[in-house]
Amino acid sequence: MASSSEAIEKLAAAIGENVYMDVAKWHLYLRDAHLHTPLAEQFYPMLQKRTISEDQVVEVLKHISVKLGGGKREIPLSDLLPMQAQVHLIDVLEEFQRDL
């Protein structure tokens, strides 16, 4: 890939298109919630070092706060992603890592 910023953009696009939050049985894709780029920025260095694990992915998700109700409450992203979405995220990360 030409540059790290291009790679992060590609990773963010893949995350944004494939991973969603589940809110009241409504799927909100991470690109629509503007969370895909911050996640890509955190995961990209891990992918470069080839040191990413499922536990690390979950840990990153726990530290991303999602504001609800105009900021009245914050919930970790890990609590909003159903297991299937976490699996999609790990799949996206593994595929991206293979292409590095």
DRENPA-3360 file (N, C-alpha, C; in nm, 2 decimals, always signed):
BEGIN
1 = MASSSEAI = +0.08/-0.12/+0.00/+0.00/+0.00/+0.00/+0.09/+0.12/+0.00 ~ +0.04/+0.23/-0.06/+0.13/+0.35/-0.09/+0.17/+0.42/+0.04 ~ +0.07/+0.44/+0.13/+0.11/+0.51/+0.25/+0.02/+0.46/+0.37 ~ +0.06/+0.49/+0.49/-0.02/+0.44/+0.60/-0.16/+0.51/+0.60 ~ -0.16/+0.64/+0.56/-0.30/+0.70/+0.56/-0.39/+0.64/+0.46 ~ -0.34/+0.60/+0.35/-0.42/+0.53/+0.25/-0.47/+0.39/+0.30 ~ -0.37/+0.32/+0.37/-0.41/+0.19/+0.42/-0.51/+0.21/+0.53 ~ -0.50/+0.31/+0.62/-0.60/+0.33/+0.72/-0.73/+0.36/+0.66;
9 = EKLAAAIG = -0.73/+0.44/+0.55/-0.86/+0.47/+0.49/-0.93/+0.34/+0.43 ~ -0.85/+0.26/+0.37/-0.90/+0.13/+0.32/-0.95/+0.04/+0.43 ~ -0.88/+0.03/+0.54/-0.92/-0.05/+0.65/-1.05/+0.01/+0.71 ~ -1.05/+0.14/+0.72/-1.17/+0.21/+0.78/-1.29/+0.18/+0.69 ~ -1.27/+0.18/+0.56/-1.39/+0.15/+0.47/-1.44/+0.01/+0.48 ~ -1.34/-0.08/+0.50/-1.38/-0.22/+0.51/-1.45/-0.24/+0.64 ~ -1.41/-0.18/+0.75/-1.47/-0.19/+0.88/-1.61/-0.13/+0.87 ~ -1.62/-0.01/+0.81/-1.74/+0.07/+0.81/-1.85/+0.00/+0.73;
17 = ENVYMDVA = -1.81/-0.08/+0.63/-1.91/-0.15/+0.54/-1.95/-0.28/+0.60 ~ -1.88/-0.34/+0.69/-1.90/-0.48/+0.73/-1.94/-0.50/+0.88 ~ -1.92/-0.39/+0.96/-1.94/-0.41/+1.10/-2.05/-0.31/+1.15 ~ -2.14/-0.36/+1.23/-2.25/-0.28/+1.27/-2.27/-0.29/+1.42 ~ -2.34/-0.19/+1.48/-2.39/-0.20/+1.61/-2.53/-0.24/+1.61 ~ -2.58/-0.30/+1.71/-2.72/-0.34/+1.72/-2.79/-0.26/+1.83 ~ -2.88/-0.17/+1.78/-2.95/-0.08/+1.88/-3.10/-0.11/+1.85 ~ -3.16/-0.17/+1.95/-3.30/-0.20/+1.94/-3.33/-0.28/+1.81;
25 = KWHLYLRD = -3.25/-0.38/+1.78/-3.26/-0.46/+1.66/-3.24/-0.38/+1.53 ~ -3.18/-0.27/+1.54/-3.15/-0.18/+1.42/-3.01/-0.19/+1.40 ~ -2.96/-0.22/+1.28/-2.82/-0.23/+1.25/-2.77/-0.09/+1.21 ~ -2.68/-0.04/+1.29/-2.62/+0.09/+1.26/-2.47/+0.06/+1.22 ~ -2.44/+0.07/+1.09/-2.30/+0.04/+1.05/-2.21/+0.14/+1.10 ~ -2.09/+0.10/+1.13/-1.99/+0.19/+1.20/-1.95/+0.31/+1.11 ~ -1.96/+0.30/+0.98/-1.93/+0.42/+0.90/-2.04/+0.52/+0.92 ~ -2.17/+0.48/+0.94/-2.27/+0.58/+0.97/-2.26/+0.64/+1.11;
33 = AHLHTPLA = -2.20/+0.57/+1.20/-2.18/+0.62/+1.33/-2.05/+0.69/+1.35 ~ -1.97/+0.70/+1.24/-1.84/+0.76/+1.23/-1.74/+0.70/+1.33 ~ -1.75/+0.57/+1.34/-1.66/+0.50/+1.43/-1.55/+0.42/+1.36 ~ -1.57/+0.40/+1.23/-1.48/+0.32/+1.15/-1.34/+0.37/+1.14 ~ -1.32/+0.50/+1.13/-1.19/+0.56/+1.12/-1.11/+0.55/+1.25 ~ -1.17/+0.59/+1.36/-1.10/+0.57/+1.49/-1.06/+0.43/+1.52 ~ -1.14/+0.33/+1.48/-1.11/+0.19/+1.49/-0.99/+0.15/+1.40 ~ -1.00/+0.19/+1.28/-0.89/+0.16/+1.18/-0.76/+0.22/+1.23;
41 = EQFYPMLQ = -0.76/+0.34/+1.29/-0.64/+0.41/+1.34/-0.58/+0.33/+1.45 ~ -0.66/+0.26/+1.53/-0.61/+0.18/+1.65/-0.56/+0.05/+1.60 ~ -0.64/-0.01/+1.51/-0.60/-0.15/+1.47/-0.48/-0.15/+1.37 ~ -0.47/-0.05/+1.29/-0.36/-0.06/+1.18/-0.22/-0.08/+1.24 ~ -0.18/-0.01/+1.34/-0.04/-0.04/+1.40/-0.03/-0.19/+1.45 ~ -0.14/-0.24/+1.50/-0.14/-0.38/+1.55/-0.12/-0.48/+1.43 ~ -0.19/-0.45/+1.32/-0.19/-0.53/+1.20/-0.05/-0.53/+1.14 ~ +0.02/-0.41/+1.14/+0.15/-0.40/+1.09/+0.25/-0.48/+1.16;
49 = KRTISEDQ = +0.23/-0.49/+1.30/+0.32/-0.57/+1.38/+0.29/-0.71/+1.38 ~ +0.17/-0.75/+1.32/+0.13/-0.88/+1.31/+0.10/-0.94/+1.45 ~ +0.06/-0.85/+1.54/+0.04/-0.90/+1.68/-0.11/-0.87/+1.73 ~ -0.20/-0.90/+1.64/-0.34/-0.88/+1.68/-0.41/-1.01/+1.72 ~ -0.48/-1.01/+1.82/-0.56/-1.13/+1.87/-0.70/-1.09/+1.90 ~ -0.78/-1.19/+1.91/-0.92/-1.16/+1.95/-0.94/-1.08/+2.08 ~ -0.85/-1.12/+2.17/-0.86/-1.05/+2.30/-0.82/-0.90/+2.29 ~ -0.73/-0.87/+2.20/-0.69/-0.73/+2.18/-0.80/-0.66/+2.11;
57 = VVEVLKHI = -0.87/-0.72/+2.01/-0.98/-0.66/+1.95/-1.09/-0.62/+2.05 ~ -1.12/-0.72/+2.13/-1.22/-0.69/+2.23/-1.18/-0.58/+2.33 ~ -1.05/-0.58/+2.36/-1.00/-0.47/+2.45/-1.01/-0.33/+2.39 ~ -0.98/-0.32/+2.26/-1.00/-0.19/+2.19/-1.14/-0.15/+2.19 ~ -1.23/-0.25/+2.16/-1.38/-0.22/+2.16/-1.43/-0.17/+2.29 ~ -1.37/-0.22/+2.40/-1.41/-0.18/+2.53/-1.37/-0.04/+2.56 ~ -1.27/+0.01/+2.50/-1.22/+0.15/+2.53/-1.27/+0.25/+2.43 ~ -1.36/+0.21/+2.34/-1.42/+0.31/+2.25/-1.56/+0.34/+2.31;
65 = SVKLGGGK = -1.58/+0.46/+2.35/-1.71/+0.50/+2.42/-1.80/+0.56/+2.31 ~ -1.93/+0.51/+2.32/-2.03/+0.56/+2.22/-2.13/+0.64/+2.31 ~ -2.15/+0.76/+2.27/-2.24/+0.85/+2.34/-2.38/+0.83/+2.29 ~ -2.47/+0.82/+2.39/-2.61/+0.80/+2.36/-2.69/+0.91/+2.42 ~ -2.80/+0.94/+2.36/-2.89/+1.04/+2.42/-2.83/+1.18/+2.43 ~ -2.76/+1.22/+2.33/-2.69/+1.35/+2.33/-2.58/+1.36/+2.43 ~ -2.52/+1.25/+2.46/-2.41/+1.24/+2.56/-2.45/+1.22/+2.70 ~ -2.58/+1.19/+2.73/-2.62/+1.17/+2.86/-2.56/+1.04/+2.92;
73 = REIPLSDL = -2.53/+0.94/+2.83/-2.48/+0.82/+2.87/-2.37/+0.77/+2.77 ~ -2.27/+0.71/+2.82/-2.17/+0.65/+2.73/-2.16/+0.50/+2.75 ~ -2.15/+0.42/+2.65/-2.15/+0.28/+2.65/-2.03/+0.23/+2.57 ~ -1.96/+0.13/+2.62/-1.84/+0.08/+2.54/-1.90/+0.02/+2.41 ~ -1.82/+0.04/+2.30/-1.86/-0.02/+2.18/-1.88/-0.17/+2.19 ~ -1.80/-0.23/+2.27/-1.80/-0.38/+2.28/-1.94/-0.42/+2.33 ~ -2.01/-0.34/+2.40/-2.15/-0.38/+2.45/-2.25/-0.36/+2.34 ~ -2.22/-0.29/+2.23/-2.32/-0.26/+2.13/-2.30/-0.35/+2.00;
81 = LPMQAQVH = -2.19/-0.42/+2.00/-2.16/-0.51/+1.88/-2.21/-0.65/+1.92 ~ -2.30/-0.71/+1.84/-2.34/-0.85/+1.86/-2.22/-0.94/+1.83 ~ -2.22/-1.06/+1.87/-2.11/-1.15/+1.85/-2.08/-1.16/+1.70 ~ -2.19/-1.17/+1.62/-2.17/-1.18/+1.47/-2.09/-1.06/+1.41 ~ -2.12/-0.94/+1.46/-2.05/-0.82/+1.42/-1.90/-0.83/+1.46 ~ -1.87/-0.88/+1.58/-1.74/-0.89/+1.63/-1.66/-0.99/+1.54 ~ -1.73/-1.10/+1.50/-1.67/-1.20/+1.41/-1.64/-1.14/+1.28 ~ -1.73/-1.05/+1.22/-1.71/-0.98/+1.10/-1.58/-0.89/+1.11;
89 = LIDVLEEF = -1.57/-0.82/+1.22/-1.46/-0.73/+1.25/-1.33/-0.81/+1.24 ~ -1.32/-0.92/+1.31/-1.20/-1.00/+1.32/-1.17/-1.05/+1.18 ~ -1.27/-1.09/+1.10/-1.25/-1.14/+0.96/-1.19/-1.03/+0.88 ~ -1.25/-0.91/+0.89/-1.20/-0.79/+0.81/-1.05/-0.77/+0.85 ~ -1.02/-0.77/+0.98/-0.88/-0.74/+1.02/-0.79/-0.85/+0.97 ~ -0.83/-0.98/+0.98/-0.74/-1.09/+0.93/-0.72/-1.08/+0.78 ~ -0.82/-1.05/+0.70/-0.81/-1.03/+0.56/-0.72/-0.92/+0.52 ~ -0.74/-0.80/+0.59/-0.66/-0.69/+0.57/-0.51/-0.72/+0.60;
97 = QRDL = -0.49/-0.79/+0.71/-0.35/-0.82/+0.75/-0.28/-0.91/+0.64 ~ -0.36/-1.00/+0.58/-0.30/-1.09/+0.48/-0.25/-1.01/+0.36 ~ -0.33/-0.90/+0.33/-0.29/-0.82/+0.21/-0.18/-0.72/+0.24 ~ -0.14/-0.71/+0.36/-0.03/-0.61/+0.39/+0.10/-0.66/+0.33;
% end
